C-alpha cells in the first residue's frame, strides 16, 4: 500500500481586525484634537492631522464631528466639564462662603496654570468668534460662573459678605483680576505662584466685599479696612503692571457671563 506523502499545507489563520467601540474612537479623536489644537492653534490645525494623531482615517472624524469648529468646541467643553465637576464635588465639604470663594480662586488659578494652551485656545479661537454668545460654550461659561455667584449669595445671606455690593460686581472683581494677573503667564512672559497669587487676590477682594463690622468702633474699623484694602490693591496693581492689559477676559469665568 502506497503511503500518501502529500501533507496538507499549513494555513495561517486570517487576522481579524476588530474595530474600536464607538466610545473609544470618539475619545481618541477628542484627545488627538486637544493635542493638535493646542500645538498648532485652530486655524493651522487640520482634520487630516487630527486623524493621523488619533490613528484613524480622515473620513472617520466626520462620522462623529460635523466640522473642525464642532470639534474644537467639544475639546473646550470637556475642559469646562472637568472643572465644574471638581467644584461640584469639593465645595459641599467646605464651610463658609469666604473659604469657598478662596477655594474657587485657587482652583481657577490652578486650572489656568495647568492648561495654559487650552486657555489660549479658548480666548483666541472661540470667544472672539462672532457666534460665541449663541453657542453652547457661552452657556457653559455661565454655568461655570454661576457656581461663584451662588457662593456669593450664600455669603450675603449668612452675613459674611456685604449686601450693598451686587454679586455680579463681586464676580467681575475676582475673574477680571485673575485674567489680567495671568495674561503674562499665558503668553510666556511671566509665571505665577498659585498659592501666593491666591493670597494676594483673596485679600484684596475680601477687603472690599466682606460685611463691615457694626456697633461701637465700626466706623474706625471700616476706615482701617479700607486703608488695608487700598494697600492690598496697590500690591495687586503692581503685580498686574507686569502683564499686558486685554480688552476681553481670556479665561473661563470671564467675558460674557
C-alpha positions as CSV (number, residue, x, y, z in Angstrom):
1,X,0.0,0.0,0.0
2,X,1.4,3.3,-1.0
3,X,1.7,5.9,1.6
4,X,0.4,9.3,0.5
5,X,3.4,11.6,1.2
6,X,1.5,14.7,0.3
7,X,0.8,16.5,3.5
8,X,-1.9,19.2,3.8
9,X,-0.5,22.7,3.7
10,X,-0.4,24.6,6.9
11,X,-2.6,27.6,6.7
12,X,-2.0,30.9,8.6
13,X,-5.1,32.0,10.4
14,X,-6.6,35.1,8.9
15,X,-6.0,38.1,11.1
16,X,-9.3,39.5,12.4
17,X,-9.3,43.3,12.5
18,X,-11.7,44.4,15.2
19,X,-13.0,48.0,15.2
20,X,-12.7,50.0,18.3
21,X,-16.0,50.6,20.1
22,X,-17.6,53.9,19.2
23,X,-16.9,55.5,22.6
24,X,-13.2,54.6,22.3
25,X,-12.9,56.1,18.8
26,X,-14.7,59.3,19.9
27,X,-12.3,59.6,22.9
28,X,-9.3,59.0,20.7
29,X,-10.5,61.8,18.4
30,X,-11.1,64.2,21.2
31,X,-7.7,63.6,22.8
32,X,-6.0,64.0,19.4
33,X,-7.9,67.2,18.7
34,X,-6.8,68.7,22.0
35,X,-3.2,67.9,21.3
36,X,-3.3,69.3,17.7
37,X,-5.3,72.4,18.5
38,X,-3.1,73.3,21.5
39,X,0.0,72.6,19.4
40,X,-1.0,74.3,16.2
41,X,-3.9,76.6,17.0
42,X,-7.3,76.4,15.5
43,X,-6.6,78.0,12.1
44,X,-3.4,75.9,11.3
45,X,-4.8,72.6,12.6
46,X,-6.4,70.3,10.0
47,X,-8.7,67.3,10.3
48,X,-6.1,65.2,8.5
49,X,-3.6,66.0,11.2
50,X,-6.1,65.2,13.9
51,X,-7.0,61.9,12.3
52,X,-3.3,61.0,12.0
53,X,-2.7,61.8,15.6
54,X,-5.7,59.6,16.6
55,X,-4.6,56.7,14.3
56,X,-7.8,56.9,12.2
57,X,-8.7,57.6,8.7
58,X,-9.7,61.2,8.0
59,X,-13.2,60.2,7.0
60,X,-13.7,58.6,10.4
61,X,-13.7,62.1,12.0
62,X,-16.7,63.2,10.1
63,X,-18.7,60.3,11.4
64,X,-18.7,61.8,14.8
65,X,-18.0,65.5,14.3
66,X,-19.5,67.5,11.5
67,X,-16.8,70.1,11.3
68,X,-13.5,71.3,12.8
69,X,-15.4,74.0,14.6
70,X,-17.6,71.4,16.2
71,X,-14.5,69.5,17.3
72,X,-12.7,72.5,18.9
73,X,-15.9,73.4,20.8
74,X,-16.1,69.8,22.1
75,X,-12.5,70.0,23.3
76,X,-13.1,73.1,25.3
77,X,-16.5,71.7,26.6
78,X,-14.6,68.8,28.1
79,X,-12.3,71.2,29.9
80,X,-15.2,73.1,31.3
81,X,-17.0,69.9,32.4
82,X,-13.9,68.7,34.3
83,X,-13.6,72.0,36.2
84,X,-17.3,72.2,37.0
85,X,-17.3,68.6,38.2
86,X,-14.4,69.4,40.6
87,X,-16.2,72.3,42.1
88,X,-19.4,70.3,42.5
89,X,-17.6,67.5,44.3
90,X,-15.4,69.8,46.6
91,X,-17.4,72.8,47.6
92,X,-20.0,70.8,49.6
93,X,-17.3,69.8,52.0
94,X,-16.1,73.4,52.6
95,X,-17.6,75.5,55.4
96,X,-18.3,79.2,55.0
97,X,-18.6,81.4,51.9
98,X,-15.2,83.0,52.4
99,X,-13.5,79.7,52.4
100,X,-15.4,78.5,49.4
101,X,-14.6,81.7,47.4
102,X,-10.9,81.3,48.3
103,X,-11.1,77.7,47.1
104,X,-12.7,78.8,43.8
105,X,-10.0,81.5,43.3
106,X,-7.2,79.0,43.9
107,X,-8.6,76.2,41.7
108,X,-9.3,78.7,38.9
109,X,-5.6,79.8,39.0
110,X,-4.5,76.2,39.2
111,X,-6.5,75.2,36.1
112,X,-5.1,78.1,34.1
113,X,-1.6,77.4,35.1
114,X,-2.0,73.6,34.4
115,X,-3.6,74.1,31.0
116,X,-2.4,77.5,29.5
117,X,-2.6,76.1,26.0
118,X,-6.3,75.4,26.4
119,X,-6.9,78.8,28.0
120,X,-5.3,80.5,25.0
121,X,-7.3,78.3,22.6
122,X,-10.5,79.3,24.4
123,X,-10.0,83.0,24.0
124,X,-8.1,83.2,20.7
125,X,-10.1,80.7,18.7
126,X,-13.5,80.6,20.3
127,X,-14.5,83.6,22.4
128,X,-13.5,86.1,19.8
129,X,-15.7,84.5,17.2
130,X,-19.0,86.1,16.2
131,X,-21.2,83.2,17.3
132,X,-19.8,82.9,20.9
133,X,-23.0,84.3,22.5
134,X,-25.2,82.0,20.6
135,X,-23.2,78.8,21.3
136,X,-23.1,76.1,23.9
137,X,-19.7,77.4,25.2
138,X,-21.3,80.6,26.4
139,X,-23.9,78.5,28.3
140,X,-21.0,76.5,29.8
141,X,-19.3,79.7,30.9
142,X,-22.5,80.9,32.6
143,X,-22.8,77.6,34.3
144,X,-19.2,77.8,35.5
145,X,-19.6,81.3,36.9
146,X,-23.0,80.5,38.4
147,X,-21.1,78.4,41.0
148,X,-19.3,81.5,42.1
149,X,-22.5,83.6,42.2
150,X,-24.3,81.0,44.3
151,X,-21.5,81.1,46.9
152,X,-21.7,84.9,47.0
153,X,-25.5,84.7,47.6
154,X,-24.8,82.3,50.4
155,X,-22.3,84.7,51.9
156,X,-24.7,87.6,51.7
157,X,-27.4,85.5,53.3
158,X,-25.1,84.4,56.2
159,X,-23.8,87.9,56.8
160,X,-20.3,87.1,55.7
161,X,-20.4,89.3,52.6
162,X,-21.8,92.8,52.1
163,X,-25.3,93.1,50.8
164,X,-24.7,96.5,49.2
165,X,-22.3,95.2,46.5
166,X,-24.0,93.4,43.6
167,X,-22.8,89.8,43.4
168,X,-22.1,90.3,39.7
169,X,-19.6,93.0,40.7
170,X,-18.0,90.5,43.1
171,X,-17.7,88.1,40.2
172,X,-16.1,90.7,38.0
173,X,-13.7,91.7,40.7
174,X,-12.4,88.2,41.0
175,X,-12.4,86.9,37.4
176,X,-11.3,90.2,35.9
177,X,-8.4,90.5,38.4
178,X,-7.4,86.9,37.6
179,X,-7.5,87.4,33.9
180,X,-5.2,90.4,34.0
181,X,-2.9,88.7,36.5
182,X,-2.3,85.6,34.5
183,X,-2.2,87.1,31.0
184,X,1.6,87.3,31.1
185,X,1.9,83.6,32.0
186,X,-0.5,82.5,29.2
187,X,1.7,84.1,26.6
188,X,5.1,83.0,28.1
189,X,6.1,86.4,29.5
190,X,5.8,85.5,33.2
191,X,4.9,82.9,35.7
192,X,2.8,82.8,38.8
193,X,2.9,81.0,42.2
194,X,-0.7,79.7,42.6
195,X,-0.7,79.9,46.4
196,X,0.8,83.4,46.6
197,X,-1.5,84.7,43.9
198,X,-4.5,83.3,45.7
199,X,-3.5,85.0,48.8
200,X,-2.9,88.4,47.2
201,X,-6.2,88.3,45.2
202,X,-8.2,87.0,48.1
203,X,-7.0,89.6,50.5
204,X,-7.7,92.5,48.1
205,X,-11.1,91.2,47.1
206,X,-12.3,90.2,50.6
207,X,-11.3,93.6,52.0
208,X,-14.0,95.1,49.7
209,X,-16.8,92.6,49.8
210,X,-16.8,91.3,53.4
211,X,-19.5,92.7,55.5
212,X,-18.2,95.7,57.5
213,X,-18.2,95.5,61.3
214,X,-21.1,97.2,63.1
215,X,-21.5,98.7,66.5
216,X,-19.2,100.8,68.6
217,X,-16.0,101.5,66.7
218,X,-17.5,100.3,63.5
219,X,-16.6,103.4,61.5
220,X,-13.0,103.2,62.7
221,X,-12.8,99.5,61.8
222,X,-14.3,100.3,58.4
223,X,-11.7,103.0,57.8
224,X,-8.9,100.7,58.8
225,X,-10.3,98.0,56.5
226,X,-10.5,100.4,53.6
227,X,-6.9,101.5,54.3
228,X,-5.8,97.9,54.2
229,X,-7.8,97.3,51.0
230,X,-6.1,100.3,49.4
231,X,-2.6,98.9,50.2
232,X,-3.6,95.4,49.0
233,X,-5.0,96.8,45.8
234,X,-1.7,98.7,45.2
235,X,0.1,95.4,45.6
236,X,-2.2,93.7,43.0
237,X,-1.8,96.7,40.6
238,X,2.0,96.3,40.9
239,X,1.6,92.7,40.0
240,X,-0.7,93.4,37.1
241,X,1.7,96.0,35.8
242,X,4.0,93.3,34.6
243,X,1.2,91.9,32.3
244,X,-0.3,93.4,29.1
245,X,-3.9,94.7,29.5
246,X,-6.5,92.9,27.5
247,X,-9.9,94.3,26.5
248,X,-11.6,90.9,26.9
249,X,-11.4,88.3,29.6
250,X,-9.1,85.5,28.5
251,X,-10.3,82.6,30.6
252,X,-13.3,80.6,31.8
253,X,-15.3,82.8,34.1
254,X,-14.7,86.0,32.3
255,X,-16.3,87.5,29.3
256,X,-20.0,87.1,28.6
257,X,-21.1,85.6,31.9
